[in-house]
Each structure stands twice: as C-alpha cells, then as structure tokens.
Amino acid sequence: MTRIISANLNGIRSAHTKGFFDWMNQSQADVVCVQEIKAHLADLGPEHLQPGMYKGYFQAAEKKGYSGVGLYCKVEPLNVIYGLNNAEFDAEGRMVTAEFENMIVSSIYFPSGSSSEERQEAKFRFLDHFEQIFDDFESKKKPVVLCGDWNIAHKESDLKNWKGNLKNSGFTPEERAWIGNVIEKRGWVDAYRVLYPEETDGCYTWWSNRGQAYAKNVGWRIDYQMVSPALRDLIREVNVYKGQKFSDHAPLIADYDHPL
C-alpha cells in the first residue's frame, strides 16, 4: 500500500506554524506533494527542508513569496525532475516529479487566472503545454500519480456556487472541457471521483477567505490526484482531511494498493 498526500500550503512557513509538519509525520504518508510554498529555498530551515522522516525536493519560483512546489519523500527517489520544460512556467515553480521503483509521482500547481485577463491567458498557455506533459507521462512504463492544485473545478458537483461561477476562471467552459478531455479521451483517472462519484458537500478542497466560506462550506474541489488508468482498480481510499486547518486548502489523502 502506498499513501500519497497532496496539499496546497498557501505558504510553507505559515503551514509550519499551524502544525502541518507535525501532522505530516503522523500521517503515514509515503509521499507528500505540496504546492504554493511561497518561499525561496535559502529562506527555509531544516524544519522545512527535512521535517522528521521526510526529505524535501523543491522547485521555487523566481519571484519572492510566490508559487513554488515540493515533494516530501520517505524513500529516496531514483530520479527527480524539476520543472516542465517551459521557461515561462518553470520560472514560476510549477512542477516537480519523482520517479520511484514502481511509480512516478508529480506535484503540480496550475496557474490561477482569476486576477486578470492576462493571467487567464497564461493559464490557457499552461494547459496547452501540459498536453505535452501528458504525452510524456503516457509513454512511461510505470503508473503515474499527478497531485496538486489544478485550479479547475470539473463539474457542477465540484463547487457549491456553480451557477454564479459559469464565466469565472476555474469554471469556464474551456477549462472544464480541457479537464474532461484528460479523463474522457486520454483516459486519466480522477481518484476521488472513482470512489465518490456523487459526493458534493464533502468533496471541496478550497474555500475563499471571504464571507465565512469555510464555516458555511461554500467551497471548490480544485485539488486532484489524477492517476494512470493502471491504478484505477487499485485506489483503496481517498479523503479530504479537515481535522486541522493548515491553509485555505485541505489536504487530499489517497491510498493505492500498489508499491512505490
């Protein structure tokens, strides 16, 4: 059994002060994928880089206090790949991938387009480029687990206020069609929806800081573990952890009946 966690930290140092690493070391996870670390590696201490039984591998953004992704691993990977071979988005720290003996795990932070039209256009460029990433992963002989904040809610059941967001970034027809293509045409598997195809209120992984969204559970499901078809029948449990609040996202935990 392999346990993988994905968590957008909204600041690695902030999450640390809220007990994230204490929880992580008790989680029995084999790999923990984190996004939005919002720090340069020079600004991090051993408590962030090698917390407890884990060693971290990171791609930080060039811009201070922005984006950045990481992987925490109990077992040393055979190989670690930083970035996605795209200068624009590698400068933003969007992807780090670890290859293990029997599995490949990637931590990804998709751009948000909510701040401006320019950022939405950048998001569409990212999605276009990511088609090449899928091609590359699909050529591998090992199953792949793509973890992260995808910043897209796929269906109406994936966000509370879907009617009010039909034209907003993260729920535009183009973005929803793109993620639908990943699942329906490419054959990738949304691990959470395999086990909980109809869940609504319990599926959300992100809540706005406005208007008591968390307290009222007005959320979005934008954090995914998207896996190779070979893992579909090996997904044993997937859950959104809300026992403690480390950021504006909740960790997504998945167990696979497959060795790392």
ABEGO torsion letter per residue (X at the ends): XBBBBBBBAGEAAAAAAAGAAAAAAAAGBABBBBBGAGBBAAABBAAAABBEABBBBBBBBABBGBEEBBBBBABBBABBBBEAGBAAAAAAGABBBBBBAABBBBBBBBBBAAABAAAAAAAAAAAAAAAAAAAAAAABABBBBBBEBAGBBABAAABABAAAAAABBGABAAAAAAAAAAAAAAGBBBAAAAABAABBAAABABBBABGGAAAAGBBBBABBBBBBAAAAAABABBBBBAABBABABBBBBBBBBBBX
